[in-house]
Amino acid sequence: MDQENIEAIVSKAAKDVFGTMLGLDIEVGASFIEKGSPAESQKVVALIGLAGQWIGTGVIGCRPEFACRIASLMLMAEYPAVNEDVLDAMAEMANMIFGSVKTELEEHLGALGLSIPTVIFGRNFATRSVGQQAWTVFPLKAGEDDMELKFCLMPNRDFQMHPRALRAHPLVLEHA
């Protein structure tokens, strides 16, 4: 899977989810590669993992005010401050965006699993994955609000298909 296809898949998923679920048109800025973990300011961050023959992580992060706006649009109620509903809305946004990415990637990479989202809210924290993976960063803009989507994907060197799964997939047996 090449970088250009991944960028197109993630950008389309973000536009579709924001448009369908929130009625927001977003602009996806030029993506760039990030290595390491930059320092964070106060943010709401939702992370979700992919697993299978390929592994990775999807991250969405924004200022608390935009997270409240997202929750307000999604749940049709006012949220002036981050609370449980706002955190749940951010988890659901990550689930929908990266669930769509997963579905599209499966056509090219085979079956993938999606973890339950984890949401973090606070000040002066940084998120990182163990290892030296490069992240593709997608700056998003919805009016005056901005957000970052980050995505990391790599082959799973430790992947072994369970024998029961092999029996369920005769084509896999032919290539095993």
C-alpha positions as CSV (number, residue, x, y, z in Angstrom):
1,M,0.0,0.0,0.0
2,D,1.6,3.2,-1.1
3,Q,1.6,6.6,0.7
4,E,-0.6,8.3,-1.9
5,N,-3.4,5.7,-1.6
6,I,-3.3,5.9,2.2
7,E,-3.5,9.7,2.0
8,A,-6.5,9.5,-0.4
9,I,-8.3,6.9,1.8
10,V,-7.9,8.8,5.1
11,S,-8.8,12.2,3.5
12,K,-12.0,10.8,1.9
13,A,-13.0,9.1,5.2
14,A,-12.6,12.3,7.2
15,K,-14.6,14.4,4.7
16,D,-17.3,11.8,4.5
17,V,-17.7,11.5,8.3
18,F,-17.6,15.2,9.0
19,G,-20.1,15.9,6.1
20,T,-22.5,13.1,6.9
21,M,-22.4,13.1,10.7
22,L,-21.9,16.8,11.5
23,G,-22.9,18.6,8.4
24,L,-19.5,20.2,8.3
25,D,-17.4,20.7,5.1
26,I,-13.8,20.3,6.0
27,E,-10.7,21.2,4.2
28,V,-7.9,18.6,4.4
29,G,-4.5,20.4,4.2
30,A,-1.4,18.9,2.6
31,S,-0.4,15.9,4.6
32,F,3.2,15.5,5.9
33,I,5.3,12.9,7.6
34,E,6.1,13.3,11.3
35,K,8.6,11.3,13.3
36,G,8.9,11.4,17.0
37,S,6.4,12.8,19.4
38,P,5.8,16.5,19.5
39,A,4.8,18.2,22.7
40,E,1.1,18.8,23.1
41,S,-0.9,21.6,24.6
42,Q,-4.4,21.2,26.0
43,K,-6.2,18.8,23.7
44,V,-8.7,16.1,23.4
45,V,-7.2,13.1,21.6
46,A,-8.8,9.9,20.5
47,L,-6.7,6.9,19.5
48,I,-7.7,3.7,17.8
49,G,-5.7,0.7,16.7
50,L,-5.7,-1.6,13.6
51,A,-4.5,-5.2,13.7
52,G,-4.0,-8.1,11.3
53,Q,-1.4,-8.7,8.7
54,W,-0.8,-4.9,8.9
55,I,-0.9,-2.9,12.2
56,G,-1.3,0.7,12.9
57,T,-2.9,3.5,14.8
58,G,-5.3,6.3,13.9
59,V,-5.4,9.5,16.1
60,I,-7.7,12.5,16.0
61,G,-6.8,15.5,18.2
62,C,-8.2,19.0,18.6
63,R,-8.7,21.8,21.1
64,P,-11.4,21.3,23.7
65,E,-13.6,24.0,22.2
66,F,-13.8,22.1,18.9
67,A,-14.4,18.8,20.6
68,C,-17.4,20.5,22.3
69,R,-18.6,21.8,19.0
70,I,-18.3,18.3,17.5
71,A,-20.3,16.8,20.4
72,S,-22.9,19.5,20.1
73,L,-23.4,18.9,16.4
74,M,-23.4,15.1,16.8
75,L,-25.7,14.9,19.8
76,M,-27.8,17.9,19.1
77,A,-27.2,19.4,22.6
78,E,-25.0,22.2,23.9
79,Y,-21.7,21.3,25.5
80,P,-19.8,24.3,26.8
81,A,-17.1,22.2,28.5
82,V,-15.5,18.8,28.0
83,N,-17.5,16.1,29.8
84,E,-18.3,12.4,29.3
85,D,-20.5,13.0,26.3
86,V,-17.8,15.1,24.5
87,L,-15.2,12.4,25.1
88,D,-17.7,9.7,23.8
89,A,-18.3,11.9,20.7
90,M,-14.6,12.1,20.0
91,A,-14.3,8.3,20.4
92,E,-17.1,7.8,18.0
93,M,-15.5,10.2,15.4
94,A,-12.3,8.2,15.6
95,N,-14.3,5.0,15.3
96,M,-16.2,6.2,12.2
97,I,-13.2,7.8,10.4
98,F,-10.8,5.0,11.0
99,G,-13.4,2.3,10.7
100,S,-14.0,3.6,7.2
101,V,-10.3,3.7,6.5
102,K,-10.1,0.0,7.8
103,T,-12.9,-1.1,5.4
104,E,-11.2,0.5,2.4
105,L,-7.7,-0.8,3.4
106,E,-9.1,-4.4,3.7
107,E,-9.7,-4.4,0.0
108,H,-5.9,-4.1,-0.5
109,L,-4.4,-5.6,2.7
110,G,-6.7,-8.3,3.9
111,A,-8.8,-8.6,7.1
112,L,-8.0,-6.0,9.8
113,G,-9.4,-5.6,13.3
114,L,-10.2,-2.3,14.9
115,S,-9.7,-1.7,18.6
116,I,-12.1,0.2,20.9
117,P,-11.1,3.9,20.9
118,T,-9.2,5.5,23.8
119,V,-9.8,9.2,24.5
120,I,-7.4,11.4,26.5
121,F,-8.1,14.9,27.7
122,G,-5.7,17.1,29.5
123,R,-2.8,19.6,29.4
124,N,0.9,19.2,28.7
125,F,0.9,15.6,27.5
126,A,2.4,13.9,24.5
127,T,1.2,10.7,22.7
128,R,3.6,8.3,21.1
129,S,3.9,4.7,20.0
130,V,6.8,2.5,20.8
131,G,9.2,2.3,17.9
132,Q,10.4,4.6,15.2
133,Q,7.3,4.7,12.9
134,A,6.6,7.6,10.7
135,W,3.1,9.2,11.1
136,T,1.2,10.8,8.2
137,V,-0.4,13.9,9.6
138,F,-3.5,15.4,8.0
139,P,-4.4,19.0,9.1
140,L,-8.1,19.6,8.9
141,K,-10.0,22.9,9.0
142,A,-13.7,23.4,9.6
143,G,-14.3,27.2,9.5
144,E,-12.1,28.6,12.3
145,D,-11.6,25.3,14.0
146,D,-8.8,23.0,13.2
147,M,-7.9,19.4,14.0
148,E,-5.2,16.9,13.2
149,L,-5.6,13.3,12.0
150,K,-2.6,11.1,12.3
151,F,-2.2,7.7,10.8
152,C,0.6,5.1,11.0
153,L,0.5,1.7,9.2
154,M,3.1,-1.0,8.8
155,P,3.4,-4.7,8.1
156,N,2.9,-6.9,11.1
157,R,6.1,-9.0,11.2
158,D,4.7,-11.2,14.0
159,F,1.4,-12.0,12.3
160,Q,0.4,-15.7,12.2
161,M,-3.0,-16.8,11.1
162,H,-4.8,-19.1,13.5
163,P,-5.3,-22.6,12.1
164,R,-9.1,-22.3,12.4
165,A,-8.9,-19.1,10.3
166,L,-6.9,-21.0,7.7
167,R,-9.6,-23.6,7.4
168,A,-12.2,-20.9,6.9
169,H,-10.1,-19.3,4.1
170,P,-9.2,-22.0,1.5
171,L,-7.4,-19.4,-0.7
172,V,-5.0,-18.7,2.2
173,L,-4.2,-22.4,2.5
174,E,-3.2,-22.5,-1.2
175,H,-0.7,-19.8,-0.6
176,A,0.5,-20.9,2.9
